[in-house]
Amino acid sequence: MARTDVIKPYLFASIDARLSNLRKSGVNIISFGVGDPDSPPPPELRRKLSELVLAPDMHNYSPYEGTERFRQAAADYMKRRYGLTFNASSEVVGLIGSKEGIGNVFIAYTEEGTINLVPSLAYPIPATLTGVCGGIVHSMPARSSNGFLPDFDEIPRETAKKARLLYLNYPNNPTGVSADFEFYEKALNFAVENDLIIIHDNAYEEIWYTQKPISMFELDGAKERVVEFHSLSKMFNITGWRLAFACGNAELLKPLKTMKTNMDSGQFKPLQHAAAWGLDELIDDFGASQRKTYSIRLARMRSALEGIGCEVPTPGGTFFLWGRVPSGMTSAEFTEMLLEKYGIFITPGHMFGAEGEGFFRASLTVSDALLDQALARIDSGRIL
């Protein structure tokens, strides 16, 4: 038996396979399923990368923990965005994307029988890697009645005392909800009381609609308990480049650094240096531009879905719409209806967990042209 035998098929891989089969059968599908930005990275960033790729001294091994230039730019970003100070040498780690980093930190901290606390509606990697390492996932219900936030008071005391990691992600995938200081204070107090490490996935910090997202390090004492992940994939539309960074105190980051030393050889230097330049020079303007784009798409998609009976609140952040399906329908029934009647795919909420039943997730990372087509189909009542 391989350790990977415990892994279920990756959610979005199964979605891709299904849509591919439908397209082969002749169905013209417009997919709002996977969140992969349709727009290219900023042209200035691509030009900078081109220059760096042509440089002769950029093609040997990178430092395992990220180049000094990239880690300093990450520290500077945290100072500029949140007013926080990090030592770039010891408190920042460069990553080959947040997925790699989160996976490695869960491997590093999870032993046979370790309990990790993961919300019931969450990015799948924390639960998956906990299982691979022989750990136990305690699923924290993220109910609509509680704003899709976990209630720490519901966690049995004995479970909390045995747990090692607490995974949080706000703005949240799949629900789009944001968390406020009151929630983060509860989370941090809970972690202190139970000797937990919080893994905070802040991947969507540049995509928000009403209130800027919060770094957990804005709370007093967070550095003793938190490792926080920041994704450049979402910031700059560079999901294929694979680049992110993690912040935290040197002691908490040490296991992650050990994993990276043994698992990879760092990301391509030109990518790191180009992204460092982007963090210094581009993110403020490009982030605002992206928020405007997603806000317009959000309003249009929301109006169309509400027109066929859905309830679609404005998300706190992310490029996802999380809504309630029309009355009398399950998540699967609603998404099947959209496929059959309009040739439109959105992800049924139950695929993310039990609390997702009755809801759906629609990604806003489609081109404006495809969005026009989808809305025209809904307006006309059929596939055009």
N, C-alpha and C positions, 0 to 999 in steps of 0.2 A: 504493500500500500504506500502510495506517495502522500506526502503532507498536503499536496494540492487537491487530493480527492475530496477534501471538505469544502472546496470552493464551488459555489453555485455559478452558473454562467453569468458573466458580467452583464448587467442590465442593458447597457447601451449597445453591446455587441449583439444581443438577441434582437433588439429593436432594428438595428441596421440590417440584420439578416432577413427579418420579416418584410421590411420595406423593399429590399432588393428583390425578393421573390414576387411581390406584388407588381413592381415595375416591370419585371420580366414577363408577367402575364398581361401587360398592356395598360395597366392602370397608371394614369398620370398623377403622381402623388406630389403634393406640396407638404413637406414635413416641418413641423414646429417641435420636433422631438429633442434632438441633441443640442446642447448649448455650445456651438462652435461659431465664433464671430464670422460673419460673411464679409465684412469690410477688411481691406488690407491694412497692414501696419502703416504708421505715418511714413510718407515718402522720405522725409529727412532721416528717419531711423534706418530705412533700407539702404539709403545712400551711405550712411555711416558704416553699416555692416559691410557693404561692398568694398569700401576703402580698407577696412580692417582685414577682410579676407585676403586682399591682394598684398598685404604687408608680409614680408618674408619671415618675421620673427614671431608669428602668431600661431604656429601649427604644431608645437610640441605639447607635452602634457600640461594640463592646468593643475593648479593646487586643488587638493581634494575638497577643501572647504570653500572654494571660490577664490577668485583673484582679489588681491588687496583693493584694486580699483573698484570692483563691483561691490565688495562688502562695505567700503567707505561710502559709496553712493547710496547704498541701502540705509546705512546709519544716518546719513544726511537727510534722506527722505523721511525717516521716522522723526527726526528733529523738526523738519519743516512742516510736516503734516500734523503731527500730534504734540510737538513740543517735548519730545522724549530724547534722552541721551543714551546711546549705546556705544560701547567700545567695539569698533569695527573688527579688531583683531580677535577678541575673545567672546563677544556676545552676538555675533552675526555669522550665519553659515549660508553660503551660496548653495542652491539646490538645482537639480535637473528637473524642475517643475515641482509644484506642491504635492502632486501624487506620489512622487518618489520620496520626498521628505517625510510626508505623513506616514507612508508605508514603512519607511526605515525607523522612524521613532517608535511606532507600535511594535515592530520586531524587537527593537533594542530594549524596550521596557517590559515586554510580555514574556513570562515564563509559563511552564505547564501549570494550569490551574489559576493563573492570574485573572482577576475580575476587572474588566474595563467597562466603563459606563458610557453608553452611546445612545443618543436620541433615536426614537423609533423611525423618524423621518430624517434621514441623513445621507450624506455621501457614503457610498458602500465600503470604501477602503478600510476605515478603522475596524469595522466589524469583521470584514474578510480576513485581515491580517491577524486580528486577535485569534480567530479560529485556526488559522494556519499554524500559529505558534502554540496551539494547545490551550489557549486561554478561554475564558468564559465571558460572553457578552451579556451584560445586564442592560436590557433595552428600557430606556426611559420614555414613557408615553409622551408624545408631543401632540396633545389634543387641540382641536379647534377651540374648545371651550376655555383653554388657557392661552390663547393666542399662538398656538403651536410652539410654545416654550415648555421645556420639561419642568416639572415641579419636584424640586429636590426633597421636599418633605415626604414624597411618596416612596422614596427609596428606603428599603428596610435598613435599620441601623447596622445590623450585622453585615449586610452586603456592603454598605458604604465603608465600614471599617476595614474590610478585606480588599477593597478596590484599589487599583493603582492609577489608572488614567481616566480622566473625564474629557470627552470630546465635545466641543462646541463649534458652531459655524454660523456666524452672523455678520452681514446679511446672509440668509440661509438658502441653501439649495436642498430641497426643491421648493419651499414655501414662499421664499422672497421676504419673509419677515425679518425685521431688525430687532436688536435687543437694546435696552436702555441701561443707564448706570445702575439703577436699582436691581435689575436682573443680574448684572455682572457682579455687583457687590454680594448678592446672595450666593452666586456661584463661587466666588473667591472665599467667602466665609465657610461655605460647605467644604471646600478643598482644604482649608486650614484645619477645620475640625476633624477631618478624616484622613489627613496626611496624603492628599491626592495631588497629582500633577495635571494641570489643565492644558489640553492641546487645543488651541484656538485657531481655527482655519478662517483667516480674514481675506479670502480670495477675492471678494467682490467689493473691496473698500472704495474703489473709484467709481462704482456704479450704484448710485443712490438717487432718491427722488425728493424727499422732504427734509431729511436730517442726515448730516454726515455720520458715517459709521464711527464706532468707537474702537480704539485699541484697548485691550484689557490692561495694558501697562499704564494707562492713565489712572488706574486705581492704586492707592498706596499699598505696598507689600506684594504687588503682583509679580515682581521679578523673582520672588522666592518660590513661586508656584506655577508659572505659566511659560509655555513655549508657544510662540505665535508665528503663523505662516502667512506669507504675503506672495501673491502670484502675479508675475509680470505678464503671464498669458492673457489675463483678463484686462490688465491695464492698457496693453498696446496691441491687442488682437494678434498675439504671437503664440497661439496654442501649439503650433508645430515646432517652434523654436525650443520649447521646454526650459523655462527659467523661472526661478523663484528664490526666496530667501526666508530663513527662520531667525527669530530673535529670542533671546532669553539669557539668563545668567550662565556663566561659563560651566558651572557644575551640571546644570540641567541639560545643556547642549552636548556635554561630553559623550554620552552614549550614541547620539546621532552622528557625531564626528567619527566615532569609532566605526560605526556601520559604514559610513561613506568611504573611509579609508580602505575598507575591505571589499566594498561592493562596486565602486566606480572609480573613475579617474578624473572626475570633474567635467564640467561642461566646456565646450569649445570656446577658447579665449575670445575670438571676435564677437561671439554672441554676448558674452559677459561685458565686454568693454563697450559695445554698442548700446546695450541696455543701461549700463551705468550712465552713459552720456544722455540717454533718454530720460532717466530718472532725474538728472540734473537740469535738463533743458526743455523737455517736451511735456512732461506728465500733466502739468497744470492746465495747459491749453487743450491738449488732446483729451484729457479726462472730461473736461467741460463739454467738448464737442461730442464725445460719445454719449454722455448723459442726455444731451439734447436729442440725439438720434433715437435713443431708446425710449425717451419720453414720448416722442411723437408716435412711434410704432405702438407703444403701450396704449396710448389713448385710442388709436384706431382699432387695434385688436380687441381691446376691452369693450368698445362700443358694439362691435360686430357680435361678440360672444354674448353680451347682455341682451342683444336683440333676439337671440334664439333661446333665451331662458336661463342663462348662467348668472351666477353672482360672482363678480370679479373685483375684489378690493384692490386699491393701489398698493403695490408692494413697497416695502421699505427700501429695498435695493435688489440687486442682481438683474440679469436680463431675462428673468422668467416671470410669467404670469401664473399665479396659483389661484384657481377659482373653483367654485362649487358647481357641480353639474346640474342640469335642470331637474326640477322636482319629479320624483318617480323613477329616475334612472340611476343605474349604478355607474361607476367609473367606466367599466368595460363597455356597457351598453352605449354610453354617450360617445366614447371614442370610436366604437364600431360604426355608429350612425354617421359621424363626421367622415369616416373613410368611405363608406358606401355611397353616401349622398353627395358629398362635396370633393372627395379625393384629398381630404386634408387629414394629416396625422398630428395628434397631440398625445402626450404620454398620460395614460390613466394613472390617477393618484395612488391606487392600491399597489402598483408596482414598486412604490417606494417604501411601503409598510402598511400595516393594518389601519393606522390613523389616517391614511391617505384615501381610504374608500369614500366615495362621494365627491371626490375632487379630481382635478386634472392639472397638469403643468404644460404650459405652452412657452416655447423659447422665442425670444424676439430677435434671435440672430439669423434672420432671413433677409434677403435683399428686399428693397422697397418694391421692385418689380414683382417678385413672388408674393409679397404681401398684398399688392394691388390685385393680383390674380385670385388669391385666396378670398379676399373680401368681396370680389365680384361674384365668385361662386356662391358664397353665403347669401349675398344680396339677391341673386337670381334664383336661389333654391336648388341649384344643380351644378354638376361639373360642366364647365363650358367647353 
